[in-house]
Amino acid sequence: MITIKNPFSSIPSLQIGDRVGIISTARKISSIELQPAIEKLQSWGLQVELGKNIFAEYHQFAGTDLQRAEDLQTMLDNSQIRAIFCARGGYGTSRIIDQIDFSRFRQSPKWIVGYSDVTVLHAHIQRFGYESIHATMPINFPVDGKDNSALITLHEALFQNQVSHNFKGESYNFQKEFSAPMVGGNLSILYSLAATPSDIETEGKILFIEDLDEYLYHIDRMMMNLKRAGKLENLAALLVGGMSDMHDNSVPFGSDAKEIILQHVADFPYPVVFDFPAGHIPDNRAVILGRKATIQNEQSQIRFIQ
């Protein structure tokens, strides 16, 4: 088994009675859309605090850059807030990240939860050496209040500080078992973070990628960027989640998303696993980014355990 030491610090588990915050660093959201998540988090025994500007609107954004940055900064600075849930993705987090002071977060770290555009936050705090949770967001919480695998695994990650998944995915160069810290998130966002202070470090890591609603040639361009930047060269493994609703031009690109990804990692000996249940899919299971992940038994199980 290949094992690599975890360089990231974990965040304490949530307890019943803890206070958590909901903000939107990207697209706007309404109170009606947010209500199912508030009720679900309260049913978990959590006290929910909303960002002051959570329902602000500025074009497609949840308020101006200044308003969204204010909400994020306030939640980061409040030591009583034990987790920050980003209400939804879309676009906008990269517009505010350089305005944020993480010094109090580093003194009193807390879980940051979300996916898609929230990849900006995941990648940025990994530079400080902290874990975070790539998982479903309040906009996705079922309106009927019922639990699904996305919510169940999010609860496990938050309250048990560990999570595991059984899944079947197509794999290449697979070893019986391997273990390494996981980084990554939305491929388009990772691409946009290249050569910025939020750029990810991938050497010796399991790189997780997923994406939605992209043209196939865009996937090729982004993978080419990662390869040329050396981000794909020394991975412990590549884990691919949902590649949903891909598009092609009238003149076909000639390869689907899986084939494109394989073309760019063909020269590397590490394991590549597809169809992991995370990303822009209904079965968006929680992933603890920064945590050492162990994948074993011919890709049938992945564990994130302290």
Beta strands, then each sheet from edge to edge (+ up, - down):
strand 1: 2-3
strand 2: 19-23
strand 3: 47-50
strand 4: 81-86
strand 5: 111-114
strand 6: 132-134
strand 7: 163-166
strand 8: 171-172
strand 9: 177-186
strand 10: 206-212
strand 11: 237-244
strand 12: 272-273
strand 13: 287-289
strand 14: 292-296
strand 15: 301-304
sheet 1: 1+ 9+ 10+ 11+ 12+ 8-
sheet 2: 1+ 9+ 14- 15+ 7-
sheet 3: 3+ 2+ 4+ 5+ 6+ 13-
end
